[in-house]
Structure formats: structure tokens, C-alpha cells
Amino acid sequence: MINMKIKFFTKDVDLTDSLKVYIENKIKSFAETYFKNALEILEIRINLGVDQHHRHGKVQRVEVMVYIPQQILRAKKIANDIYTAFDGIIPKLEKQIERYKNKFWDKKKKKQKEFKEKISDIEMEN
């Protein structure tokens, strides 16, 4: 189980215990899937609010920011129901974390390749 710092910020939303537990469970499930330990996640901020939409009236807004080393993952979703809005956040975060990890591994592979080339150049000189 990963222990992480989750901060909630609300605007015109009543953060009930059931909503808080629902969000925490979803976030923990996401974190356990994509991160090995809590040290990779510095902090998670969850903003919940009600906004006025020009066509749809009052809508629920959920914004999640996941602070990891050298990166901030940010996803925002608007829906009529706060649970629906939050459910739409997780796929957005998953897409961002996949892009982040691919970028990280590409850099690592590039450095390994450069290192192997340097070693082979040194061996050829000797």
C-alpha cells in the first residue's frame, strides 16, 4: 500500500466522507498501478468545484495535479456529476504517465547507446 500526501481543495462543493473515500481509492489504485513507491509521488492536489457553463448551467469541475520528480501531471474534467467528472480524470492521467515513462525510457536508452558507443570506440583504439 502506498502512502501519499493528498490535498483536497473545494469551491462550492461539499466534500462528504463517501466522496473523499471514493476519490482516495481511485487515486491509490492509479498510484499502485503506475508507481513503485510513494517516493515517486511528491504530492497530489485535487480541486473540486462548481462552475457556471454558458450552455449547460452549473457543472462539476474536477482537477487533479500529481507532482512527481521533474514533472507535474495535470488533468481536468467537467461533467454534470462530480463522480462522473472524477472517473474521466483517471484515463487522462494514465495517458500522461505513459507518455512521461516512454520519454524517460527513451532518454535512458539513448544514454546507454551513447555509452556503449564510447566503450567500443575506446576498445577499438586499444
C-alpha positions in Angstrom: 0.0 0.0 0.0 1.4 3.4 -1.0 1.1 6.3 1.5 1.0 9.6 -0.2 0.1 13.2 0.5 -3.3 14.0 -0.9 -4.6 17.6 -0.6 -8.2 18.5 -1.3 -9.4 22.0 -2.3 -13.1 22.7 -2.8 -15.1 25.6 -4.1 -18.9 25.4 -3.7 -18.7 21.6 -3.2 -19.5 19.7 0.0 -16.7 17.1 0.4 -18.5 14.3 2.0 -16.8 11.3 3.6 -18.1 9.0 0.8 -16.8 11.3 -1.9 -13.4 11.6 -0.2 -13.1 7.8 0.2 -14.1 7.3 -3.4 -11.5 9.7 -4.7 -8.8 8.4 -2.4 -9.4 4.8 -3.5 -9.3 5.7 -7.2 -6.1 7.7 -6.8 -4.4 5.0 -4.7 -5.4 2.4 -7.3 -3.9 4.6 -10.0 -0.7 5.2 -8.0 -0.2 1.5 -7.2 -0.6 0.7 -10.9 1.9 3.2 -12.2 4.3 3.9 -9.4 6.6 1.5 -7.4 6.6 3.5 -4.2 5.3 6.7 -2.6 8.7 8.4 -3.1 7.9 8.8 -6.8 4.8 10.9 -5.9 5.6 14.1 -4.1 2.1 15.3 -3.7 -1.4 15.0 -5.2 -3.7 18.0 -5.3 -7.4 17.6 -6.0 -9.5 20.6 -6.8 -13.3 20.2 -6.8 -15.7 22.9 -7.7 -18.9 24.1 -9.3 -18.6 26.3 -12.4 -21.1 28.1 -14.5 -21.1 26.9 -18.1 -22.6 29.2 -20.7 -24.7 26.4 -22.2 -25.0 23.7 -19.5 -25.6 25.8 -16.4 -23.8 24.7 -13.3 -21.4 21.9 -13.9 -19.0 20.0 -11.6 -15.3 20.5 -12.2 -12.5 18.2 -11.1 -8.8 19.0 -11.5 -6.1 16.7 -10.3 -2.4 17.5 -10.2 0.1 14.8 -9.5 3.6 16.1 -8.6 6.3 13.7 -9.5 10.1 14.5 -9.8 10.7 16.8 -12.7 7.1 16.7 -13.9 3.5 17.7 -13.0 0.7 15.6 -14.4 -2.5 17.7 -14.7 -5.9 16.6 -15.7 -9.2 18.5 -15.7 -12.7 17.2 -16.4 -16.1 18.9 -16.3 -19.4 16.9 -16.0 -22.9 17.1 -14.6 -22.0 14.8 -11.7 -18.8 15.0 -9.6 -18.3 11.2 -9.6 -18.6 11.1 -13.4 -16.1 14.0 -13.7 -13.6 12.3 -11.5 -14.0 9.0 -13.4 -12.9 10.9 -16.5 -9.7 12.1 -14.9 -8.0 8.7 -14.5 -7.7 7.9 -18.2 -6.2 11.3 -18.8 -3.7 10.8 -16.1 -2.9 7.3 -17.4 -2.2 8.7 -20.9 0.1 11.4 -19.4 2.0 8.9 -17.3 2.6 6.6 -20.2 3.9 9.5 -22.2 6.2 10.5 -19.3 7.5 7.0 -18.8 8.1 6.5 -22.5 10.1 9.8 -22.7 12.1 8.7 -19.6 12.9 5.3 -21.0 13.8 6.8 -24.4 16.3 9.1 -22.7 17.8 6.2 -20.7 18.1 4.0 -23.8 19.8 6.9 -25.7 22.3 7.4 -22.9 23.0 3.6 -22.8 23.6 3.5 -26.5 26.0 6.5 -26.4 27.9 4.8 -23.5 28.2 1.6 -25.5 29.5 3.5 -28.5 32.1 5.3 -26.4 33.2 2.0 -24.9 33.5 0.4 -28.3 35.5 3.4 -29.6 37.9 3.1 -26.7 38.3 -0.7 -27.2 39.0 -0.1 -30.9 41.7 2.4 -30.1 43.4 -0.1 -27.8 
